[in-house]
């Protein structure tokens, strides 16, 4: 089951900049568009805890 679009429209990074998040349904993650932290989605529940977020994988050049 995917996250509801209305929920995705209001979700934001919990850090002070509150940037929008992008959803990757295949990986079940939300990624901040500003700080690039990756937040897991477990059982269709976004885990928006800074302590549990991981940095995005570095992109190959």
C-alpha positions as CSV (number, residue, x, y, z in Angstrom):
1,X,0.0,0.0,0.0
2,X,1.3,3.4,-0.9
3,X,1.1,6.6,1.1
4,X,-1.9,8.8,0.5
5,X,-1.1,11.8,-1.8
6,X,-2.8,14.2,0.6
7,X,-0.5,13.1,3.4
8,X,2.5,13.4,1.1
9,X,1.4,17.0,0.2
10,X,1.7,18.1,3.9
11,X,4.7,16.1,5.1
12,X,7.9,18.1,5.6
13,X,11.4,17.5,6.9
14,X,11.4,17.7,10.8
15,X,14.6,19.8,10.7
16,X,14.3,23.6,11.1
17,X,14.1,24.2,7.4
18,X,10.9,22.1,7.0
19,X,11.7,21.4,3.3
20,X,9.4,19.2,1.3
21,X,10.0,15.4,1.0
22,X,10.1,13.2,-2.0
23,X,8.6,9.7,-1.8
24,X,10.2,6.6,-3.2
25,X,7.5,4.0,-3.2
26,X,9.9,1.2,-4.3
27,X,12.4,1.9,-1.5
28,X,9.7,2.9,1.0
29,X,11.6,6.1,1.9
30,X,11.1,9.8,2.1
31,X,14.0,12.1,1.2
32,X,14.4,15.7,2.2
33,X,14.8,18.0,-0.8
34,X,17.2,20.3,1.1
35,X,19.3,18.3,3.6
36,X,18.9,15.0,1.7
37,X,18.2,12.9,4.8
38,X,16.4,9.7,4.1
39,X,13.5,8.7,6.3
40,X,12.1,5.2,6.3
41,X,8.4,4.4,5.8
42,X,7.5,1.3,7.9
43,X,4.1,-0.3,7.6
44,X,2.9,2.8,5.7
45,X,3.9,5.1,8.6
46,X,6.6,7.7,7.9
47,X,9.3,7.7,10.6
48,X,10.2,11.4,10.7
49,X,12.7,11.2,13.5
50,X,16.0,13.0,12.9
51,X,17.9,10.4,15.1
52,X,16.7,7.6,12.8
53,X,17.2,9.3,9.5
54,X,20.3,8.4,7.4
55,X,22.2,10.5,4.9
56,X,21.5,10.0,1.3
57,X,23.9,7.8,-0.6
58,X,26.5,9.9,-2.4
59,X,25.9,10.1,-6.2
60,X,28.4,8.7,-8.6
61,X,30.2,11.3,-10.6
